[in-house]
Amino acid sequence: MAASVSEDSVRQALRLWVGMDVIDNTSISREAVTLLRRYSPFRQSLSELRDAVETLLLGILHRFLGVSMSARMEDGCFRRILMRDIVALTDDLVGILFDSLAVYSVNYELISAYSLSHESLAALRVLYQKYEQWMKPDERAVLAAMIRRVYPKERYEQWLCLP
């Protein structure tokens, strides 16, 4: 089951966190796309995929940026990439896979179980946006309230409906 993950969506997610210099001078986007496209629930769990993506990001970024982990952004400024940034970037990339999966009850169960075991705004976003039919209205309201309570507004304000 090859996922239809576009390289453009991966490059855009990476760009926001690490800048184009890293993307243009490493294999980070190509390798991330390959990992995401090869995902199959029969070969690996979503947790294993997340771990593989995080390991890939850490390895490539550390080799390219060195111990400073400072990336040149498009405005010319340097941005230090922290471990929490790697975790959020990993979530964004795995979220691209979640978005590409067909809306079926099996995928709902997989993403829902993943969201219970990992702090994942991407999983919560996809559940909220694409799987409303499998949730009771009060469950969806609790999900929205939890997102608002846990995450900074700038991470959800473009897609989370008000009250």
N, C-alpha and C positions, 0 to 999 in steps of 0.2 A: 504494500500500500504506500506508494510514493506520494508524499504530500506536495501540493502545488504551492510551494513557497517561492516567491519571486526574489531574485537577487536585489532588485530595486528596494523592496520593503526592508530587507536586511541591511542594505547600505544606509538607508535613511535612519533606521533605528541606531545603527552604530555611529553615524555622523553626529547625532545629538550628544553622544557620550564621549567619543574619542576624536572627532574631527576627521576631515578628509585626508590629512597627511598620513595618518595611520592606515586608513582604508586603501589609499593609493599605493602605499609602499610596503604593504604586507599582504598575505593571503587570507586575512581575517574574514572578509566577507564571503569569499569562495568556500572556505572551509566550514564556516557557520552554515551556509546554505546547504552544503553537502550533508552535514549532520542532521539538519532539520528535515531535509527531503528523504533521508534514509529511515526516518522514524517509522517503526512498525510496532504496534502493541504486542505482537507475537514474539518480537526479538528483544525489546527493552521496555521498561516502564517509563512513564513520564519523569519520574525522579531520576532514573539513570540517564535519560536524555539531558535533563537539566544539569546534572553533574558533569556530563561530557561537554556541554556547551560552556559551562563555567571554567572547566579545566583548559579548554581550548583558548578561551579569552585570556585567562591569566597567563598561559604560556606564551602566546603571541605578543601580548602587550608587554610582558616583562622582557622578552627578548628584544623587542623593538625600542621600548622606552627606557629600559634599564631600571635601576633601583629607584630612580626619582619618580617613575610612573607619571610623568608630566607630558601631556600631549598638546601639540600646537593646534589651537582651534582656528577656524576660518577668519576670525577677526584679528589674528596674530597673537592673541594672548595665550598663555599656557594654562592648562587645567590639570590639576593633580587628580589622578584617578584613584579613588579610595576603594577599599574592599566593598563598602556598601554600594558604590557605584557599579562595581562588577556584578554584584547580586541583582541590582535593579536592571542592568543591561541584559543579564542572562534572562531575567523574567520577561523583559520586552521581546527578546528574540524567541523564547519559547512561546510567548503570546502570539507571535506571527504564525507559528504552527497551529495553535489553538484556533485562530481565525480561519485557517485554511481547511480545517476538518469539516466534513459534511455534518449537518445538524441532524444527528441521530441520537437515540436514547443511549446507545453504547458509549458514544463520545461524551454525552452529558455525564454519564456515570464516571468515566475516566477523569474528566476535568474537575468534576465535583469532588471526587476522592482526592485528587491532587491538591485542590484548594484547601482541603481540611488538614493536609499534612505539611503544606508549605505556605509561607507567607507569599502570596502571589496576586498582585493586583491584576495582572494579565488574565489569570484564570477567572477571577471574580468579574472582570469586565466582560469577558466572553460569555460567561454564564448569564450575566445581567442582560447583555445585548442580544444574544442569539438563542438562549434556551428558556425564555419566559414561559413557553408552553408546558414545561415540565415542573414549573414552580407554582406554588400557591401564592396568591397576592401578598399575604403576610410574610412569606419567606423572602420574596423579592424586596419587600420594604425593609426587612431586617438586613438583607444583604447591602442595600443602598446605605442604610444607617451605619453599618459597620465600615464600609468604605470611607464614608465621610469622617468617621471617628479616628480611623487608623492612618489614613494617607493625606498628604498635603493636597490642598485644593487644586493646585496647578496640574496634578497628575490625573485628575478625574473630571474637571469642570467642563471639558468639551464633550463628554459623552454621557455623563450621569444626569438623568432627569432630576429636576428639582422636586422637593418633597414627595 
